[in-house]
Amino acid sequence: MRRNGILYNLGNGYYKIKSVASNLNLDNAGGSLNAGNILIQWNDNNNIAQHWRVQDMGNGYFKIINRRSLMALNVPYSNQTPGTKLEQWYENQYDAELWQIIP
């Protein structure tokens, strides 16, 4: 099985999430504090917009929270279409912000 990303522990409760394919980090574009901001991949710039807290929600699910905005990695409207762009959104209790990390 090919890995799609790697979590790099920053030692402060946060991680960088790096794509194996592109060697770029998951990034809160522009360091936005706005809900609905699209997330991108970007060069490693040592900015907290690229830092993510992985919060165990039990039963094998996790929330991934951006350090800059304190918002969750979210699938807009729980869209199941391949190619849907990801965003950051306020933490809530919807499945759209729950993720599995599969080694």
C-alpha positions as CSV (number, residue, x, y, z in Angstrom):
1,M,0.0,0.0,0.0
2,R,1.4,3.4,-0.9
3,R,1.3,6.2,1.7
4,N,-0.3,9.4,0.8
5,G,1.1,11.5,3.6
6,I,3.4,11.6,6.5
7,L,2.9,13.1,10.0
8,Y,6.0,14.9,11.3
9,N,5.8,15.4,15.1
10,L,7.0,18.9,16.1
11,G,7.3,17.9,19.7
12,N,4.9,20.6,20.9
13,G,1.6,18.7,20.4
14,Y,1.5,19.7,16.8
15,Y,2.4,17.9,13.5
16,K,3.2,18.8,10.0
17,I,1.3,16.8,7.4
18,K,3.5,16.2,4.3
19,S,2.4,14.7,1.0
20,V,4.7,11.9,-0.1
21,A,3.8,12.6,-3.8
22,S,4.7,16.3,-3.7
23,N,6.8,16.7,-0.6
24,L,4.6,19.7,0.3
25,N,2.9,20.4,3.6
26,L,-0.8,20.8,4.3
27,D,-1.3,24.5,4.8
28,N,-4.1,26.9,5.9
29,A,-3.8,29.1,2.9
30,G,-2.6,32.6,3.9
31,G,-2.9,31.8,7.6
32,S,-6.6,32.7,7.4
33,L,-8.8,32.8,10.5
34,N,-11.9,32.5,8.3
35,A,-14.2,29.4,8.3
36,G,-14.5,28.0,4.9
37,N,-10.9,28.8,3.9
38,I,-9.6,26.3,1.4
39,L,-6.6,24.2,2.5
40,I,-3.7,23.8,0.1
41,Q,-0.3,22.1,-0.1
42,W,2.7,24.5,0.1
43,N,6.4,24.6,0.6
44,D,7.6,24.1,4.2
45,N,7.8,27.7,5.5
46,N,8.0,27.0,9.2
47,N,4.7,28.9,9.7
48,I,2.1,27.9,12.3
49,A,-0.5,27.8,9.4
50,Q,1.2,24.4,8.6
51,H,0.9,23.1,12.2
52,W,-1.9,20.6,13.0
53,R,-3.0,19.1,16.3
54,V,-4.3,15.5,16.0
55,Q,-7.1,15.1,18.5
56,D,-8.2,11.5,19.4
57,M,-11.9,11.3,19.3
58,G,-12.1,7.6,20.1
59,N,-13.1,4.6,18.0
60,G,-10.2,5.2,15.6
61,Y,-11.3,8.7,14.6
62,F,-9.4,11.9,14.9
63,K,-10.0,15.7,14.4
64,I,-7.2,17.6,12.8
65,I,-7.0,21.2,14.1
66,N,-5.0,24.0,12.6
67,R,-2.7,25.8,15.1
68,R,-3.2,29.3,13.4
69,S,-7.0,29.3,13.1
70,L,-7.9,26.6,15.7
71,M,-10.4,25.3,13.2
72,A,-10.8,21.7,12.1
73,L,-9.9,20.1,8.8
74,N,-13.3,19.6,7.2
75,V,-15.1,18.1,4.1
76,P,-17.6,20.8,3.0
77,Y,-21.2,19.6,3.5
78,S,-19.9,16.0,4.0
79,N,-19.4,15.9,0.2
80,Q,-18.5,12.4,-1.0
81,T,-17.4,13.4,-4.5
82,P,-13.7,12.6,-5.3
83,G,-11.8,15.8,-5.9
84,T,-13.7,17.8,-3.3
85,K,-11.6,20.6,-1.9
86,L,-11.0,20.5,1.8
87,E,-11.5,23.5,4.1
88,Q,-11.2,24.6,7.7
89,W,-14.3,25.0,9.8
90,Y,-15.5,25.5,13.3
91,E,-15.4,22.4,15.4
92,N,-18.7,20.6,15.6
93,Q,-20.0,17.1,16.0
94,Y,-20.3,16.2,12.3
95,D,-18.6,13.3,10.5
96,A,-17.2,15.8,8.0
97,E,-14.3,16.6,10.4
98,L,-13.5,13.1,11.6
99,W,-10.5,11.3,10.0
100,Q,-8.8,8.0,10.3
101,I,-5.1,7.8,10.3
102,I,-4.1,4.4,8.7
103,P,-0.4,3.5,9.0
